[in-house]
Amino acid sequence: MKTMQRLTEAYRDARVELIDDTSRYVIMSDCHRGDGSKSDEFLKNKNTYTAAMDYYWKNGFTYVEAGDGDELWEHDFAHIIRANRAVWEQLMPFHRAGRMIRMWGNHDIVLKEPAYVREHLWTAKSRTTGEHKPFFNGLEPVEAVVFRHRETGQDVLLVHGHQGDFPNDQAWRFSRFMMRAFWRYAHAFGFHSPTSPVANADKRHKVERNYRKWIRQSGVALICGHTHRERFPRPNDTPYFNSGSCIYPSHITALEIADGTIALVRWRVDPNEDAILQVTRRVMAGPEPLSSFDLRHS
């Protein structure tokens, strides 16, 4: 029942984004940007990610990072910033144009502390001079976002998805300690913490059952990350979506809300007809009208 309570609280306090049939948002989660070391799972998909960001910038999307963007359970922010300069160069224009929403998940839950964000993200050390310069100045991460349609009043709630997941929510400090003390080293050899829904199928299914229960009781569609398992509902199914992650072995996934529809897409490096490798975008599910997932008016 804690999940039900936490999701309801997140819905009540969420940042509201008013949308219409011309709005364009891309939702990604679970990048887990690391320090460039062997345990950095994001490293293998960094080029794919930056290519996707270039596409979304040129096509007028607002970028929503739905939690666990940075692997702050394993690494210090200074090391993450140093290892991902190309990523920040892609994201900075989104921030400066007001087209970026940063959310926190369990692995970057410290971003809910304004003082921490001001210290680590508003400014950063220059690589050449060592002086602190403006970085993501003024960034204010949030826990939840509600996409609210201007005309129909339809709501879609977006959270990371750790809400009510005890070791990743209420006991996150202990879980972070265990990660830093032990699992970060095991992680480098492919092992995952047993508390993680990524490695524990029973736990993952339980979390997702709780999501669906909340959807049925609230009448509001839900988008999550956290489980690293992309999901797009079938027709007449409970409207639970999952953006997947950016650390799959060969690809990254995202959800696109665009022109009144929602779609699940995959970005991957593929050879073209001339056997030249290139980053490609493929629609995996959808696009479906967002209105078809409005339980309150169906």
Beta strands, then each sheet from edge to edge (+ up, - down):
strand 1: 15-19
strand 2: 24-28
strand 3: 62-66
strand 4: 100-103
strand 5: 123-125
strand 6: 132-134
strand 7: 144-149
strand 8: 155-159
strand 9: 221-224
strand 10: 240-242
strand 11: 251-258
strand 12: 261-271
strand 13: 277-289
sheet 1: 1+ 7+ 8- 9- 10-
sheet 2: 4+ 3+ 2+ 11- 12+ 13-
sheet 3: 5+ 6-
end
